[in-house]
Amino acid sequence: MGRVRLWDGSTPWVVTRYQDQRALLANSALSVDPRIPGFPYWDPSERSTAETDPALWRFLTRMDAPEHPVRRRMLFQEFAPKRIEGMRPRVERIVDRQIEKLLASGAPADFVSDFALPIPSLVICELLGVPYADRDLFQRNAKVIVRLGVTVEERNAAVGEVREYLKGLVKAKEHAPQDDLLSRLATEYIRAGKLSIDDVATDGFLLLTAGHETTTNMIALGTLFLLSRPDQVEQLRRAENPKAIAGAVEELLRYLAILHNGRRRVATADIEIGGETIRAGDGVILPDNVANRDPDVFTAPEEFDITREPKPHLTFGFGPHQCLGQSLARLELQIVFSTLFDRVPGLRLAVPLEEVDFKTRMRVYGVDSMPVAW
């Protein structure tokens, strides 16, 4: 671990060891609240938004105890592993239909827009109760929100448009609930006075934008990576045991961690870690993609092996802020990678690798477009 200098001249700590990251992510003296002095902002627009938008801290990912565990419990039942597993037949149908659409479109096709993006968008829309016909609104704004270097006005406009859309949707569901997450939050918590319409819309915003952006990038990047390793694809095809498929997905998640700029925290009290003292007010950056290759935890960490004995990678974080939607992401990835190469055995890149358009100025790393043929 050591200090780095950020764009604003601040010098937060960067902690890279796996065990140190786990310890810090579980430490209540590290805050996710961007309003606390010393927080290591990604860019100027994030700092300005934190200072000027009072609704930012209402995001679950920006809350500390005691409010955070209360809000998280309200949502956790919707993402409990058994409940998510019950969605498997529906997700399988979504994946099958999208493969059929991909094949019907003819080659070459853009794997991202024709396959990787629609699947998590369809799944999260169904779960939340958001009309998929409105997908352009949140997909377009999500790209702005996760882009580095956007202006304050661009970021706030993108957040505001999605938030206002969801507020209207939540109001409608409060009066005419259906069988979806936003309806249940509206009827169970808004009517009881435990949450406001703004609260539910904000939770929906986080789940909607994060729920499709991250999984889309893992599907596209994972497919691109596997296409360059036909031996691993063949092992994946032969893996009839669901545990083997799940293990392959965990290795993809470890090896291709898509958050490359680290989780951001700020210390609210002195913390002793790794032989150093992080003082109250110090910013802390925790790059999980580095911890996921810690040789003290993972044997031959630079090698990709879908038969690797599963290890508890940090792609979904750890501690009280561990990713709420991890079971859903795992389910989608398991179904995609156990189905795609079986149904499209000739899948291949339609352009040289150097012509693939990668996302290099985003908070979430991935592939922007990816022409494929079969």
VOPAGU-2260 file (C-alpha; in pm, 1 decimal, decimal comma):
REM VOPAGU-2260
SITE   aa  ch    i         X         Y         Z
SITE  MET   A    0       0,0       0,0       0,0
SITE  GLY   A    1     107,5     357,7     -56,4
SITE  ARG   A    2     -11,2     703,2    -147,8
SITE  VAL   A    3     -96,1     833,8    -494,3
SITE  ARG   A    4    -172,1    1184,4    -620,9
SITE  LEU   A    5    -512,1    1243,2    -781,1
SITE  TRP   A    6    -629,9    1505,7   -1028,9
SITE  ASP   A    7    -715,8    1751,3    -746,6
SITE  GLY   A    8    -379,9    1720,9    -570,3
SITE  SER   A    9    -512,8    1495,6    -292,4
SITE  THR   A   10    -301,1    1196,7    -186,2
SITE  PRO   A   11    -523,8     905,2     -83,8
SITE  TRP   A   12    -397,2     562,1       8,6
SITE  VAL   A   13    -408,5     282,5    -249,0
SITE  VAL   A   14    -436,5     -58,3     -84,2
SITE  THR   A   15    -364,6    -356,8    -309,4
SITE  ARG   A   16    -324,1    -667,7     -89,8
SITE  TYR   A   17    -626,9    -896,5     -84,3
SITE  GLN   A   18    -638,5    -946,2     293,0
SITE  ASP   A   19    -593,2    -574,1     361,1
SITE  GLN   A   20    -878,7    -488,5     125,1
SITE  ARG   A   21   -1111,1    -737,6     292,9
SITE  ALA   A   22   -1024,5    -600,4     634,1
SITE  LEU   A   23   -1085,2    -242,2     524,7
SITE  LEU   A   24   -1410,3    -317,6     341,7
SITE  ALA   A   25   -1543,1    -468,5     662,9
SITE  ASN   A   26   -1421,6    -177,0     878,6
SITE  SER   A   27   -1696,7      63,2     987,6
SITE  ALA   A   28   -1435,1     341,7    1017,3
SITE  LEU   A   29   -1425,5     363,8     637,5
SITE  SER   A   30   -1711,0     569,2     495,1
SITE  VAL   A   31   -1871,1     568,9     148,7
SITE  ASP   A   32   -2020,0     916,9     202,0
SITE  PRO   A   33   -1871,3    1153,8     -62,0
SITE  ARG   A   34   -1962,2    1460,5     142,2
SITE  ILE   A   35   -1695,5    1383,2     403,0
SITE  PRO   A   36   -1376,3    1588,4     350,8
SITE  GLY   A   37   -1098,3    1374,9     209,9
SITE  PHE   A   38   -1318,4    1152,6      -6,3
SITE  PRO   A   39   -1115,6    1056,1    -321,2
SITE  TYR   A   40   -1339,8    1168,0    -606,7
SITE  TRP   A   41   -1316,3    1012,5    -950,6
SITE  ASP   A   42   -1327,1    1347,4   -1131,0
SITE  PRO   A   43   -1433,1    1713,1   -1086,8
SITE  SER   A   44   -1795,0    1649,1   -1181,8
SITE  GLU   A   45   -1835,2    1388,6    -907,2
SITE  ARG   A   46   -1703,1    1630,0    -647,3
SITE  SER   A   47   -1929,4    1908,5    -769,9
SITE  THR   A   48   -2230,9    1677,7    -775,0
SITE  ALA   A   49   -2157,5    1563,6    -419,0
SITE  GLU   A   50   -2142,6    1927,4    -310,0
SITE  THR   A   51   -2450,6    2051,2    -497,2
SITE  ASP   A   52   -2690,5    1754,7    -527,7
SITE  PRO   A   53   -2838,8    1665,9    -186,2
SITE  ALA   A   54   -3000,5    1354,7    -331,2
SITE  LEU   A   55   -2665,1    1190,0    -414,8
SITE  TRP   A   56   -2611,6    1059,1     -62,9
SITE  ARG   A   57   -2952,7     893,4     -75,8
SITE  PHE   A   58   -2807,8     620,4    -295,2
SITE  LEU   A   59   -2764,6     295,2    -103,7
SITE  THR   A   60   -2402,2     283,4    -216,2
SITE  ARG   A   61   -2341,1     621,5     -49,4
SITE  MET   A   62   -2497,0     542,3     288,4
SITE  ASP   A   63   -2323,2     448,0     611,0
SITE  ALA   A   64   -2467,1     285,9     921,8
SITE  PRO   A   65   -2710,3     315,4    1087,1
SITE  GLU   A   66   -2923,6     403,7     781,4
SITE  HIS   A   67   -2750,1     174,6     533,0
SITE  PRO   A   68   -2831,9    -165,5     692,4
SITE  VAL   A   69   -3196,1     -62,7     736,7
SITE  ARG   A   70   -3235,9      35,3     370,8
SITE  ARG   A   71   -3038,0    -264,2     250,8
SITE  ARG   A   72   -3264,8    -504,7     440,1
SITE  MET   A   73   -3564,9    -357,3     258,2
SITE  LEU   A   74   -3410,7    -460,8     -73,5
SITE  PHE   A   75   -3224,2    -775,6      24,8
SITE  GLN   A   76   -3526,4   -1004,4      18,8
SITE  GLU   A   77   -3572,6    -920,1    -349,0
SITE  PHE   A   78   -3215,8   -1031,3    -426,2
SITE  ALA   A   79   -3189,4   -1327,0    -188,8
SITE  PRO   A   80   -3016,1   -1620,7    -363,7
SITE  LYS   A   81   -3320,9   -1852,7    -347,9
SITE  ARG   A   82   -3548,4   -1585,9    -495,4
SITE  ILE   A   83   -3300,9   -1510,5    -774,2
SITE  GLU   A   84   -3258,1   -1881,2    -849,9
SITE  GLY   A   85   -3632,7   -1893,9    -903,9
SITE  MET   A   86   -3580,8   -1655,4   -1196,1
SITE  ARG   A   87   -3361,4   -1906,6   -1382,6
SITE  PRO   A   88   -3632,2   -2031,6   -1626,5
SITE  ARG   A   89   -3726,9   -1673,1   -1720,0
SITE  VAL   A   90   -3364,9   -1570,3   -1773,2
SITE  GLU   A   91   -3303,6   -1883,9   -1981,3
SITE  ARG   A   92   -3595,3   -1788,0   -2206,4
SITE  ILE   A   93   -3459,5   -1433,4   -2241,4
SITE  VAL   A   94   -3114,4   -1564,3   -2339,1
SITE  ASP   A   95   -3258,8   -1816,6   -2585,2
SITE  ARG   A   96   -3475,3   -1552,3   -2751,8
SITE  GLN   A   97   -3184,0   -1311,9   -2779,3
SITE  ILE   A   98   -2964,7   -1578,6   -2939,4
SITE  GLU   A   99   -3241,7   -1644,0   -3192,7
SITE  LYS   A  100   -3263,3   -1270,5   -3267,7
SITE  LEU   A  101   -2885,3   -1249,8   -3303,3
SITE  LEU   A  102   -2880,7   -1537,0   -3552,7
SITE  ALA   A  103   -3180,3   -1400,5   -3742,6
SITE  SER   A  104   -3014,9   -1060,0   -3780,1
SITE  GLY   A  105   -2740,4   -1213,7   -3991,3
SITE  ALA   A  106   -2364,8   -1169,5   -3974,9
SITE  PRO   A  107   -2186,0    -949,4   -3909,1
SITE  ALA   A  108   -2372,3    -827,5   -3600,4
SITE  ASP   A  109   -2273,2    -608,4   -3310,3
SITE  PHE   A  110   -2250,4    -848,9   -3018,8
SITE  VAL   A  111   -2287,3    -567,1   -2763,9
SITE  SER   A  112   -2602,7    -399,1   -2894,8
SITE  ASP   A  113   -2760,9    -721,0   -3029,1
SITE  PHE   A  114   -2688,1    -954,0   -2736,6
SITE  ALA   A  115   -2481,9    -836,5   -2438,7
SITE  LEU   A  116   -2685,7    -521,1   -2369,4
SITE  PRO   A  117   -3043,4    -647,9   -2419,6
SITE  ILE   A  118   -3013,2    -945,7   -2183,6
SITE  PRO   A  119   -2937,2    -765,3   -1854,0
SITE  SER   A  120   -3163,6    -477,6   -1958,7
SITE  LEU   A  121   -3456,1    -714,3   -2014,3
SITE  VAL   A  122   -3387,6    -896,7   -1687,1
SITE  ILE   A  123   -3357,9    -587,4   -1467,5
SITE  CYS   A  124   -3660,3    -423,7   -1635,1
SITE  GLU   A  125   -3870,9    -731,9   -1561,9
SITE  LEU   A  126   -3748,8    -750,3   -1203,9
SITE  LEU   A  127   -3810,1    -382,3   -1130,0
SITE  GLY   A  128   -4127,1    -345,5   -1334,6
SITE  VAL   A  129   -3980,6     -91,8   -1578,8
SITE  PRO   A  130   -4122,1    -104,9   -1934,6
SITE  TYR   A  131   -3847,3    -232,7   -2165,3
SITE  ALA   A  132   -3985,5      -5,1   -2433,1
SITE  ASP   A  133   -3835,4     284,0   -2233,3
SITE  ARG   A  134   -3487,2     129,9   -2238,0
SITE  ASP   A  135   -3333,5     403,0   -2451,6
SITE  LEU   A  136   -3389,9     656,3   -2173,7
SITE  PHE   A  137   -3191,0     470,9   -1908,1
SITE  GLN   A  138   -2933,0     312,4   -2139,5
SITE  ARG   A  139   -2847,4     649,8   -2292,8
SITE  ASN   A  140   -2819,9     823,9   -1956,5
SITE  ALA   A  141   -2630,4     537,2   -1793,0
SITE  LYS   A  142   -2351,7     582,3   -2048,5
SITE  VAL   A  143   -2320,3     946,2   -1943,4
SITE  ILE   A  144   -2324,6     866,9   -1570,8
SITE  VAL   A  145   -2039,2     613,5   -1588,5
SITE  ARG   A  146   -1827,0     814,9   -1831,8
SITE  LEU   A  147   -1517,8     981,0   -1689,4
SITE  GLY   A  148   -1463,9    1349,6   -1758,4
SITE  VAL   A  149   -1826,3    1451,7   -1822,5
SITE  THR   A  150   -1933,1    1795,6   -1707,4
SITE  VAL   A  151   -2136,1    1853,2   -1392,2
SITE  GLU   A  152   -2428,0    1966,5   -1605,2
SITE  GLU   A  153   -2417,0    1650,8   -1819,3
SITE  ARG   A  154   -2401,8    1419,3   -1519,6
SITE  ASN   A  155   -2677,3    1597,5   -1326,1
SITE  ALA   A  156   -2901,8    1610,7   -1634,3
SITE  ALA   A  157   -2858,8    1235,2   -1691,7
SITE  VAL   A  158   -2927,9    1149,0   -1327,0
SITE  GLY   A  159   -3222,8    1388,4   -1317,2
SITE  GLU   A  160   -3392,3    1252,2   -1628,2
SITE  VAL   A  161   -3384,0     891,3   -1507,1
SITE  ARG   A  162   -3485,1     988,6   -1153,8
SITE  GLU   A  163   -3786,0    1192,4   -1272,4
SITE  TYR   A  164   -3893,5     909,1   -1501,2
SITE  LEU   A  165   -3880,0     662,3   -1212,1
SITE  LYS   A  166   -4066,0     893,6    -973,8
SITE  GLY   A  167   -4355,3     899,6   -1218,0
SITE  LEU   A  168   -4341,6     522,5   -1254,3
SITE  VAL   A  169   -4335,2     466,6    -876,1
SITE  LYS   A  170   -4636,1     697,6    -828,6
SITE  ALA   A  171   -4829,0     493,5   -1084,7
SITE  LYS   A  172   -4735,3     166,5    -914,3
SITE  GLU   A  173   -4838,4     299,5    -574,2
SITE  HIS   A  174   -5191,6     336,1    -708,7
SITE  ALA   A  175   -5192,1      30,1    -938,1
SITE  PRO   A  176   -4928,6    -217,4    -809,7
SITE  GLN   A  177   -4812,6    -515,7   -1012,7
SITE  ASP   A  178   -4590,7    -815,0    -941,9
SITE  ASP   A  179   -4254,5    -636,4    -944,7
SITE  LEU   A  180   -3995,7    -488,4    -709,7
SITE  LEU   A  181   -4095,6    -122,3    -742,0
SITE  SER   A  182   -4460,5    -210,5    -674,6
SITE  ARG   A  183   -4369,1    -406,3    -363,2
SITE  LEU   A  184   -4153,4    -122,7    -231,2
SITE  ALA   A  185   -4434,4     122,9    -301,4
SITE  THR   A  186   -4706,1     -79,0    -131,9
SITE  GLU   A  187   -4499,6    -208,1     160,4
SITE  TYR   A  188   -4285,8      92,7     250,7
SITE  ILE   A  189   -4430,9     409,4      95,7
SITE  ARG   A  190   -4779,2     339,7     223,8
SITE  ALA   A  191   -4634,9     262,8     566,8
SITE  GLY   A  192   -4446,1     590,8     567,9
SITE  LYS   A  193   -4103,8     418,9     586,9
SITE  LEU   A  194   -3988,0     540,0     244,4
SITE  SER   A  195   -4075,9     830,9      21,1
SITE  ILE   A  196   -4141,4     822,0    -352,1
SITE  ASP   A  197   -3799,8     984,4    -395,3
SITE  ASP   A  198   -3639,1     704,6    -190,2
SITE  VAL   A  199   -3790,0     427,5    -401,0
SITE  ALA   A  200   -3710,8     611,2    -725,3
SITE  THR   A  201   -3349,8     654,1    -610,6
SITE  ASP   A  202   -3316,7     284,8    -525,4
SITE  GLY   A  203   -3471,2     201,3    -862,9
SITE  PHE   A  204   -3226,1     434,8   -1035,2
SITE  LEU   A  205   -2928,0     259,8    -877,6
SITE  LEU   A  206   -3054,8     -89,6    -956,3
SITE  LEU   A  207   -3161,5      -0,8   -1309,7
SITE  THR   A  208   -2840,3     169,2   -1419,5
SITE  ALA   A  209   -2594,1     -53,3   -1232,8
SITE  GLY   A  210   -2791,8    -370,3   -1303,3
SITE  HIS   A  211   -2749,1    -357,6   -1678,2
SITE  GLU   A  212   -2423,6    -164,3   -1727,4
SITE  THR   A  213   -2197,1    -395,9   -1526,3
SITE  THR   A  214   -2339,6    -726,4   -1649,2
SITE  THR   A  215   -2341,6    -606,9   -2009,9
SITE  ASN   A  216   -1969,7    -539,2   -1989,0
SITE  MET   A  217   -1895,8    -876,7   -1828,2
SITE  ILE   A  218   -2092,0   -1062,1   -2098,2
SITE  ALA   A  219   -1917,6    -879,4   -2382,9
SITE  LEU   A  220   -1569,3    -878,5   -2232,9
SITE  GLY   A  221   -1600,3   -1240,3   -2117,8
SITE  THR   A  222   -1711,8   -1354,3   -2463,5
SITE  LEU   A  223   -1431,9   -1163,3   -2634,7
SITE  PHE   A  224   -1179,1   -1311,6   -2395,3
SITE  LEU   A  225   -1304,9   -1667,4   -2439,0
SITE  LEU   A  226   -1302,8   -1638,1   -2819,6
SITE  SER   A  227    -925,4   -1601,7   -2795,1
SITE  ARG   A  228    -902,5   -1922,4   -2589,2
SITE  PRO   A  229   -1078,8   -2202,2   -2782,0
SITE  ASP   A  230    -943,3   -2467,5   -2543,7
SITE  GLN   A  231   -1124,4   -2301,5   -2253,6
SITE  VAL   A  232   -1441,2   -2267,0   -2463,2
SITE  GLU   A  233   -1428,2   -2639,2   -2535,1
SITE  GLN   A  234   -1394,5   -2713,1   -2163,3
SITE  LEU   A  235   -1692,0   -2487,5   -2101,6
SITE  ARG   A  236   -1899,9   -2676,3   -2361,2
SITE  ARG   A  237   -1816,6   -3009,1   -2195,7
SITE  ALA   A  238   -1898,8   -2880,7   -1846,1
SITE  GLU   A  239   -2238,6   -3040,6   -1782,3
SITE  ASN   A  240   -2213,6   -3000,3   -1405,5
SITE  PRO   A  241   -2370,8   -2669,8   -1296,1
SITE  LYS   A  242   -2091,1   -2630,5   -1040,4
SITE  ALA   A  243   -1834,5   -2639,4   -1320,7
SITE  ILE   A  244   -2022,3   -2364,7   -1506,9
SITE  ALA   A  245   -2045,3   -2160,3   -1188,3
SITE  GLY   A  246   -1671,5   -2207,7   -1130,0
SITE  ALA   A  247   -1593,3   -2088,1   -1481,2
SITE  VAL   A  248   -1800,4   -1774,4   -1422,5
SITE  GLU   A  249   -1616,2   -1707,4   -1095,7
SITE  GLU   A  250   -1283,5   -1729,0   -1278,3
SITE  LEU   A  251   -1408,5   -1484,5   -1541,7
SITE  LEU   A  252   -1520,1   -1248,5   -1265,8
SITE  ARG   A  253   -1182,5   -1275,6   -1094,5
SITE  TYR   A  254    -970,6   -1239,5   -1405,6
SITE  LEU   A  255   -1174,9    -974,4   -1585,2
SITE  ALA   A  256   -1276,1    -750,3   -1295,0
SITE  ILE   A  257   -1432,8    -453,6   -1473,9
SITE  LEU   A  258   -1382,5    -182,5   -1209,8
SITE  HIS   A  259   -1027,8     -63,8   -1269,9
SITE  ASN   A  260   -1024,5     258,8   -1069,6
SITE  GLY   A  261   -1092,1     109,1    -730,2
SITE  ARG   A  262   -1364,3     140,0    -470,7
SITE  ARG   A  263   -1349,6     478,9    -300,2
SITE  ARG   A  264   -1369,6     538,0      74,9
SITE  VAL   A  265   -1265,7     794,4     337,0
SITE  ALA   A  266   -1148,9     717,5     690,2
SITE  THR   A  267   -1354,3     857,8     978,7
SITE  ALA   A  268   -1107,8     733,7    1242,0
SITE  ASP   A  269    -744,9     620,5    1249,4
SITE  ILE   A  270    -693,7     267,6    1112,5
SITE  GLU   A  271    -383,4      48,6    1148,8
SITE  ILE   A  272    -340,1    -174,2     843,1
SITE  GLY   A  273     -47,1    -333,1     662,1
SITE  GLY   A  274     205,7    -170,8     894,7
SITE  GLU   A  275      73,3     179,0     814,1
SITE  THR   A  276    -167,8     420,3     980,6
SITE  ILE   A  277    -454,4     556,6     777,0
SITE  ARG   A  278    -555,8     877,3     954,2
SITE  ALA   A  279    -908,0    1010,7     992,3
SITE  GLY   A  280    -981,2    1220,8     683,9
SITE  ASP   A  281    -752,8    1018,4     454,5
SITE  GLY   A  282    -900,5     894,0     130,1
SITE  VAL   A  283    -865,7     523,9      46,4
SITE  ILE   A  284    -878,3     351,3    -293,8
SITE  LEU   A  285    -927,4     -26,1    -311,5
SITE  PRO   A  286    -865,1    -169,9    -662,9
SITE  ASP   A  287   -1025,1    -513,6    -658,7
SITE  ASN   A  288    -873,3    -605,6    -995,5
SITE  VAL   A  289    -530,6    -594,3    -826,3
SITE  ALA   A  290    -640,5    -783,5    -513,8
SITE  ASN   A  291    -791,1   -1051,8    -738,0
SITE  ARG   A  292    -438,8   -1132,5    -857,4
SITE  ASP   A  293    -270,9   -1142,0    -518,4
SITE  PRO   A  294     -27,4   -1438,7    -531,7
SITE  ASP   A  295     -71,3   -1491,3    -157,1
SITE  VAL   A  296    -431,0   -1594,7    -225,7
SITE  PHE   A  297    -446,7   -1716,3    -587,4
SITE  THR   A  298    -200,9   -1968,6    -726,8
SITE  ALA   A  299     -53,6   -1847,1   -1057,7
SITE  PRO   A  300    -290,7   -1547,2   -1051,0
SITE  GLU   A  301    -193,4   -1422,0   -1399,6
SITE  GLU   A  302    -314,9   -1747,2   -1555,5
SITE  PHE   A  303    -678,0   -1790,3   -1659,1
SITE  ASP   A  304    -815,5   -2135,8   -1580,8
SITE  ILE   A  305   -1188,0   -2213,6   -1568,0
SITE  THR   A  306   -1113,1   -2525,8   -1361,8
SITE  ARG   A  307    -939,1   -2321,0   -1092,3
SITE  GLU   A  308   -1058,6   -2408,8    -744,4
SITE  PRO   A  309   -1302,0   -2127,4    -660,4
SITE  LYS   A  310   -1161,2   -1855,5    -438,8
SITE  PRO   A  311   -1349,5   -1564,1    -283,1
SITE  HIS   A  312   -1255,9   -1287,6    -527,9
SITE  LEU   A  313   -1343,0    -926,0    -448,9
SITE  THR   A  314   -1516,9    -835,7    -774,5
SITE  PHE   A  315   -1843,8    -790,3    -585,7
SITE  GLY   A  316   -1671,6    -629,9    -289,5
SITE  PHE   A  317   -1688,5    -746,9      70,9
SITE  GLY   A  318   -1851,4    -644,4     394,7
SITE  PRO   A  319   -2169,7    -438,8     441,5
SITE  HIS   A  320   -2152,7    -284,3      93,5
SITE  GLN   A  321   -2097,4    -609,2     -94,8
SITE  CYS   A  322   -2289,8    -594,7    -423,5
SITE  LEU   A  323   -2660,1    -645,6    -359,3
SITE  GLY   A  324   -2722,8    -780,3    -709,9
SITE  GLN   A  325   -2438,5   -1033,4    -721,2
SITE  SER   A  326   -2670,5   -1338,0    -726,9
SITE  LEU   A  327   -2856,5   -1195,1   -1024,8
SITE  ALA   A  328   -2533,6   -1114,7   -1210,0
SITE  ARG   A  329   -2401,9   -1466,5   -1147,4
SITE  LEU   A  330   -2726,0   -1621,1   -1269,6
SITE  GLU   A  331   -2721,5   -1422,1   -1593,8
SITE  LEU   A  332   -2354,8   -1497,7   -1661,3
SITE  GLN   A  333   -2393,6   -1868,5   -1588,6
SITE  ILE   A  334   -2684,3   -1897,6   -1830,3
SITE  VAL   A  335   -2515,1   -1692,1   -2102,1
SITE  PHE   A  336   -2185,0   -1879,8   -2096,3
SITE  SER   A  337   -2344,9   -2224,1   -2065,2
SITE  THR   A  338   -2573,5   -2152,3   -2364,2
SITE  LEU   A  339   -2404,1   -1916,3   -2608,7
SITE  PHE   A  340   -2116,8   -2133,8   -2731,6
SITE  ASP   A  341   -2340,0   -2441,8   -2756,4
SITE  ARG   A  342   -2597,9   -2268,5   -2971,8
SITE  VAL   A  343   -2350,1   -2061,9   -3174,3
SITE  PRO   A  344   -2044,0   -2289,7   -3199,2
SITE  GLY   A  345   -1894,8   -2091,3   -3486,5
SITE  LEU   A  346   -1905,9   -1757,4   -3305,9
SITE  ARG   A  347   -1601,0   -1548,4   -3393,4
SITE  LEU   A  348   -1483,3   -1190,5   -3423,2
SITE  ALA   A  349   -1568,8   -1032,4   -3757,6
SITE  VAL   A  350   -1281,8    -781,9   -3732,0
SITE  PRO   A  351    -921,9    -799,2   -3610,1
SITE  LEU   A  352    -890,4    -766,2   -3231,8
SITE  GLU   A  353    -718,4    -427,7   -3264,2
SITE  GLU   A  354   -1034,4    -289,4   -3428,1
SITE  VAL   A  355   -1258,6    -378,7   -3133,9
SITE  ASP   A  356   -1379,3     -62,0   -2959,7
SITE  PHE   A  357   -1296,8     -79,0   -2586,8
SITE  LYS   A  358   -1435,1     146,9   -2313,8
SITE  THR   A  359   -1127,6     326,0   -2186,0
SITE  ARG   A  360   -1288,8     642,6   -2046,3
SITE  MET   A  361   -1556,5     476,5   -1837,9
SITE  ARG   A  362   -1584,3     383,0   -1472,1
SITE  VAL   A  363   -1680,1      33,8   -1588,5
SITE  TYR   A  364   -1433,4    -126,1   -1831,2
SITE  GLY   A  365   -1567,3    -324,8   -2121,5
SITE  VAL   A  366   -1635,9    -332,9   -2494,0
SITE  ASP   A  367   -1831,9     -56,9   -2666,5
SITE  SER   A  368   -1892,6    -246,1   -2989,6
SITE  MET   A  369   -1786,8    -590,6   -3107,8
SITE  PRO   A  370   -1865,7    -711,4   -3462,9
SITE  VAL   A  371   -1912,1   -1090,3   -3470,9
SITE  ALA   A  372   -1991,4   -1358,4   -3726,0
SITE  TRP   A  373   -2059,6   -1734,8   -3711,3
